[in-house]
C-alpha cells in the first residue's frame, strides 16, 4: 500500500512502466497489474491467480513477496532511468502485444 500511495503522490510517475517491464521480463502477455504479477512470480506453485494468492500466504511468505517486490523495483528503476533501456523495453512490450494480436486474427 505504501508504494501505491507514493506512486499516486507522484502522479503515477514512480511505477509508470513497471507492469509493462514485468510482462516483458516474463515474456508473455497478461492483464494483471504489477501487484499480481509479483505474487505470481514469487509463488508460482500456490494455487490461485494474482492477488487471490494473498489469502493463502503466511507471514514468512509475505516477507518473501515484499523482498522480491523491492528487488524487482530496484531492477526496474535502473531500466527506467536509462533512456535507451526503457525504449528497448517498450519496444519489446509492443512486439509482445502485436504478436498476440496477430495470432488472434488467424
N, C-alpha and C positions, 0 to 999 in steps of 0.2 A: 504494500500500500504506500510505503514511503516513496518508492520510485515513481509510482503513478502520480502521486501528489507533486513530487518535484518536477516531473515531466510536464504536468499541467501548468505549474507555475512558470515554466519556461516556454509556454505556448506550444508544447509538443516537440520542442527542439532537441531535447536530450536524447530521446529514443526514436526520433524520426529515422526510419530505415532499418531499425533493429529487427522487426518482423521479417522484412524482405531479406536481410542478411542471414537470419536463421533458416529461412526457406532455401536460400541458395546453398548454404552450408550443408543442409540435409539433402539437397539435390532433387526435391520433389515438391510439387505444389501442395498448398494447404490453405484452408480457410480459417485456421486457428490464429489467434493473436499470440504475441510473444510469450505471455504467461503460460499458455497451454503447450506451446512448442518446447519451452524449457522443461516443463514437467514430463512431457513425453520423452525427451532426451534423457532426463535424469532417471526415469523409471519405465523403461520400455517393457518390462515384464509384468508391471502392475496392470491388472485388468481395469478397464475404463479408458476413456479418452480425455485428454486435455485436463481442464480444471476439475472434472469429476474425480480425478485421481487424488485430490486433496483429502477427500473423505476417507481414503484408505491408508493414509500415511501416519506414521508415528512421529514423535518429536525428533528422533535421530534422523529419520528420512527427510523431514522438513529442513533440518540443518544442512543436509546434503544438497537439497534443492537450492537453498539460498547460496551455498558455496558455488555451485555450478552457475547459478544466475550471475553472481558477481564476476566469476571468471569469464563467462561469455560476454558480459557487458564490457569488461576491460578490453577484451579482444576486439569487440565491435567498435569501441571508441577509437582504437588505433586505426581501424579501417576508415571510420567516418572522418577522422581528422586528416586523412591522406586523400587529396582530391582525386588522384588517378585510381587509387584502390577503390574509392567509393564509386567512381564512374564505372569501373570494371564490374563491381558487384551489381550495380543496377543493370548493366548490360546483360549479365548472366541471369538476373531475375527476369528481365523481359524476354530473354530467349526461352527460359523455362515456361513462361506463360504462353508464348507463341507456339511452342511445340505442343503443349497441351491443347491449345485452341485448334491447331491444325489436325491433331489426331481425333478431335471431337467432330470434325467436319466429314470424316471418312465414313 
